[in-house]
Amino acid sequence: MSEWISGLFLILVVVFILYLRGTFHRQVKYRMKDIPSFNDPHFPLAMMGVSASAIASGNVQNFWYEIDRIYAARLEAIRRARRTIHFETFFMTPGRRADEFADALIERSQAGVEALVIVDSVGANSIPKPYWRRLRARGVNVRFFHPLNWKYPLNFNNRTHRKLMLIDGKIAFVGGMGISDRWDGMPAIGDTAPWLDCEVSFTGPIVAILEGIFMQHWLYVGGVASLSQEIFRLSKDGSTTIIVTPSDNPTDSSPVCALFYTNIRAAKKRIWLASPYFLPDKNTRSALVNAKRNGIDVRILTIGPHNDKSLVYYAVRERYRDLLAAGIEINEYQPSMMHAKVLLIDDAFVSTGSTNLDPRSLFLNDELHLSMVEPQLAKPVEEFFNWGWKKSDRISLQQWKKRHWWQRLLGQIVLIFRWQL
């Protein structure tokens, strides 16, 4: 009898913790009409309102999806810095990539460049303290986002998942890659190649907008924010209108969720979507199914058996049913971990950033996503997807139905805890 009472008490404690963490939180149901097309002049204004975004102009400089090229571009930009380096990331681990990053920052800091770094206290918790002491001793200003605080314990569940680097107020890098050797491959999980990820660099007025977003977090973590003209540069050299969505969660009304939903609803020809932890909310799933029923080419690129979160993989697969039944292509990347977050719609609309299509990114984390109609960017993004399709297995409904019973059970159990993944 006492064991039964103890078991019941444990279950109640678990349910209560899940309740406090928002597991049973209400989902907003989106209902929209008169959705403009991407080429309508008022589309950016409509998106700005519905997704709590800002509108900026800018120029796309580069798009990369090879890991070595992304790291090389970042390090080269740091080494060219003359005034400021502002960097924010979620994930860092000890190793060659972290050491190269530290060396580059220290060299510039010693040359008089202001180096400000925000790292998530959970995502970077494997980095040893001597690493941070070395950076600080050489003039790099490091701050941690949401370390555990007994005064606000539930605040610990909200992380910064942004990946943003700003150099001299002139160029910005936005993407999904952390600072870790993991991206070079993880033999322990069967990786046979570097991870698949992507990053974009921008110049023009958008850089000042992104500097403001960085400074908002810098203030939050206790730093002193400079609003100097050297950082917030006046620039009219911006040919592309860019929708900047800096979600600050937790919230029931997710700005990035509204962004994805509206973009999908506006599609006329195709929706190609890459997301590693593909657990979209009900609104997004319904929008994808309706798009396919309306004759739109809908394809998903997501993680395969070689991934960094095997439990999440089984939960992701549990959400395939309605999508596969509607005829949507779901492609699981095979060589290694697929970590890119990018959306290509019709001929020229691209949306990319740090946001995964899972409850944590959509409703708990602080994220950053950029969206634009830009044919010059759409072309390399299309090449990225074609590369991904070639190295993926397309999952059929029949194949999905034949998965092992234990995978189904495990996936359903993990879905209960999807808000914390």
N, C-alpha and C positions, 0 to 999 in steps of 0.2 A: 504493500500500500504506500509506504513511504517513498519507494522508488517511482511509483506512478505519479505521486504528487511532485517529486523533484523533476521528473520529466516534463510535466505540465508547466511547472514554474519556468523551466528553461525555455520552453516554446513561447511562453508569454513574454519573457525577457527579449527573445530574438525578434518577435513581432513588434514589440514596443520600440526597439532600436530601429527597425526598418521604418516604422511609422515616423519617428523623429527625423530620419534621414530623407523623408519624402518619397519612399517607395510607392505609397498609395496615393500620390499626388494627382490632382485633377488635370486632365488633358484638355486643352482648348480645342474646340472643333472649329476648323476654318470653313467659312462659307463666303465665297467671293463671286462677283459678277463684273462684267465689262472689263476684263483683264486686258490691258494693252499688249501689243506685240513689242518685241525688243526694239524695233525701229521707230515706234511712235515717239514723238518728241517728249511726251509727258511720262514715259515709262520710268526714267530715273526718279522723277518726283514722286510717282506712286510708290515705287519701291522704298524710297527714303522714308515715307510715312509709315508704311505697313511693317517695315523691319527695323525701325528705329536706327536708320543708317545715316551716313553723311554722304554728300556728293562732292567729288573732287575731280580734277582733271590731271592727266599725267601721261607719261610715255612708257610703254613696255620696252625694256632694254634687252632682256634675255629670259629664256625659259629653259630649264635643265631638268632631265629626269635620270641622269647617270650620277651615282653617288660621288664618285671621285671628282667629277666636274663641279658638283654643288659645293663640296668642301673646298676645292681649289679656288672657286670664285669668291667664296666667303673670306678665305685667308688673304687673297689678293686685295680685296676691298679693305680689309683691316689694315694691311701693310701700307696702303695708299692714303690712309686717313691722316689728315693734317690738323683737325680741330676736335672732332667728337666721334666717339663710337658708343652707340646706345644699343644694347642687346638684351632680349628677353626670350627665355625658353622654358619649356617644361622638363625635358628629359636630358640628363647627363650621367655618364658612367665613367669610371676610371679607364684609362687606356691611351693609345696613341693619339686618337682624335682630340681628346680632352687636353692632352699635353701640348699638342700643336696649337690649339686654341689659346691656351694660357700663355705660351711663349709669344705668340703674335700680339696678344693684348698687352703683355708686359713691355715688349719692345716699344710699342707705340706710347704707352703710358709714360715710360722713361724719357720719351722724346717730347713730352709735354702735352700729349693728346688726352682729353678727358674721356675716360672709359667707365661707363656706367653699365652694370650688369644686374638683371633681375632673373633669379632662378627659382623655380618652384621647390619648396622645401621637401615635398614628397618625391617628385620626379628626379631630384638630384641628391637623394639621401644616401646613395652609395658612394658619393665622392668623399674622400677622407678630409678631415679638418685641415691638415697641413696644406692641402691644395688651395683652400680659400685663404689661409694665412699668407701663403706665398703671394697670391694675387694682391691682397690688401697691402702687404709690406712693400710692394712695388708700385703702389698708387692706384690700383684698380679698385673702384668703389663697388662692392658686391652687396646686394640685398636679397633676402629670402621672402618669398610670397607665402603667407599663411603658415608659419611654423605653429606647432601646437601651443595653444594658449588656454590655460584652465579657465580664464574668464569667459571665453567664447568657444567652448569645445566643439559645437556643431559647425562652426565656421570652417573647421579643418577639412570638411568634406568638399569645400569649394576650392578648386585649383585654378591656376593660370595655365592654360594649355597653348598659349600663343607662342609662335616662333617668328620673331621680328628682329631685324638688324638694320640700323640706320647709321649712315656714314656722312659726317660733315654737313648734315642737313640737306644733302644733295641726292643721295641714292638710298633706296630701301630694298630690302630682301624680305620676302614673305613666302612661307611654305609650311611643310609639315615635318621636317627632319630635325632631330635633336643633335646633341654632341655626344656621340657614342660609337664605339667600334662595332656595335651590333649591326649598324647599317651596312657594314662590309660583309656580312654573312654570319650566321650562327650555326656551326656544325652540330651543336647539341640539339637543334630542332630540325635538322636535315636540310638547312640552307645549302644550296649548291652554287649560289651566286649572290652578289650584293642585293640588298632590298630594293624594291621599286618605290621611288618617291619623287617628288617634284618641288621646284622652287622657281619663283619669278622675281626679277628685279625691275624697279621702276625709278624714273626720275620725274621732275616737274612738281607742280603744286601739291600733288598727293603726299609727297614726303613730309611737308609741314603738317598735314592732317595726321599722319602716322606718328610724327614726333609728339603731337598733342596727346595721342592715345598712350604712347609710352610714358609721357610725363604724368598722366593721370595715375598710372600704376606706380610710378616712381614716388609720387607724393604719398600714395597709400602705404608703401613699404617703409616710409620714414625718410626718404631722401629729400634733398632740396632741389626743386625744379627750376631750371633756368629757362626764362622765356625770352632769351636774347634774339636779336635779329639774325645772328649767325646760324641759329638753329631753325628758327621759323622764317625761312627765306621767302621773300616775295618773288614769285615766278609766274610768268604768263605762258611758259613753254609747255603746254599740255594739250595734246591733240585728241586724247581719248577721255570720255566721261567714265568715271569709275565710282561704283557704289561701294562704300566702305562700311562694313557691318562689324562693329566691335562689341560683341555681346558680353554683358556683365551679369552673370547669373549668380545665385539661383533665382529663377522666376518661372511662373506658370506660362507666361506668354513669351516664348523664346524668340528673340529677333532672328536668329539664324534659321530656326525652324520655319518661320514665316517666309524668310528669304527663299529657302529651298522649295517650299510649297508653291509660292507664286511663280517662281521661275519655271517649274515643271508645268504648271497650268498654262503658261504662256507659250509653250513649245508648239511648233507646227509640223516639224519634219523628224527630228531625232532628239533623243535624250541619252547621252552616254555619261555614265556616272561611275566614278571610282571612289570607293570608301572601304577602309580595311575592316572596321568593326561595324558591319552593316546591320544595324538594328533600328531602322527608321520607325518613327511614330506612325500611328494609324492614318493621320492626315496624308503623310507623304506616300505611304503604301497605296492608299486609295487613289491618289493623284497619278501615280505611276501606272496602276492598272487601268484607269480611265484613259490615260494617254495611249496605251497600247491598243485598247479597244477602238480608239479613234484613228488607228492606222499609223501611229507614230513609231519610229524605230527606237525601241527602248532596250538598252543593254547595260548590264551591271558588271563591273570589275571589282572583285573583292578577294579576301584572303583564301588560300587553299590550305592543304594539310601542313605546310611548313610555315608556321606563324609563331608569334611570341606570346599568344594567349590561347592555349588549346581549348580551355573551357569556353571561352567566348566563341570560338569557331563552331562548337556544337550548338550554341544558342543562336548564332547567326543562321545556321542551316535550318533551324526550326521555323524561321520566318519566310522560307522560300515558297511555301505551298501556293498561296494566292497569286504570287508573281509568276511562278512557273505555269500555273493553270491558265493564266491570261496570255501566255506565249512570250513573256519577257525573257530575254537571254540573260542568264546568270553565269558568269565566267569566273572560275576560281584559279588564281595565279599559282603556277606550279613550282618554279625554280626556287623561290625564297619568299620572304615576307613581302606582301604588297601593302605599303603604308601611305600611298598618295591619296590626297583628298582633292578631287577636281571634277567639275561638271562642265560638259560641252553640250550646248543646245543649239539645234538648227545649224546655220552656216558659220556663225561668228560670235555667239554668246559664250563666255567663259566665266566660271566662278571657281575660285580656289582659295586656300588658306589653311587654317589649322583644324577646322571642324570635322570631326567624324560624325557619321549619321547614327549616333547612338544616344541614349538618354543622358549619359554623363556630359557629353559635349553640348548637346542641345539645351539642357536644362540646369546643369550644375557648374560646368567650367566657364572661365572667362576665355573667349575665343576671338579670333580675328579672321574675317573673310572678305575678299575683294571680288567684285563682279563687274563685267564690262562687255560691251559689244566691240570686239577688236579682231578683225580678220587676220592681222599679222600674228596674233597670239593663237588664234584658233587653228592655224595650220600646224605648228609644232605640237599642240595639244592633241590634234587628230593623229599625228605620227606616234605620240606616246600611247594612245589607245590601241592603234593598230599593232604596235609592238606588244602591248599587253595581251591582246586577243590571241596572237600567235603562240604565246607561251602559257596559255590557260586551257583548262578543260571546261567545256560547256556542260552544265549540269541539266539533265533532262528530268521531267517529272517522274518518269518510270524509275530512273536511277535514284532519285531522291527518296521515293517510296521504299526502296530496297535497303536503305541504310539500317545498320544494326539496331536492335531494340535498346541496347544500353546507351547508344548515342542519342536516341530520342529521349530517353529518360533523363540523361545527364543534361541535354539541351534544355529541357523543360524546367529542370531544377535551377539551372543557371539563369534562366529568364526571370525567375522570381526575384533574383538579386541584380537585375540588369541596371538598376539605377546606380549601383556602386562599382560597376566594372571599370 
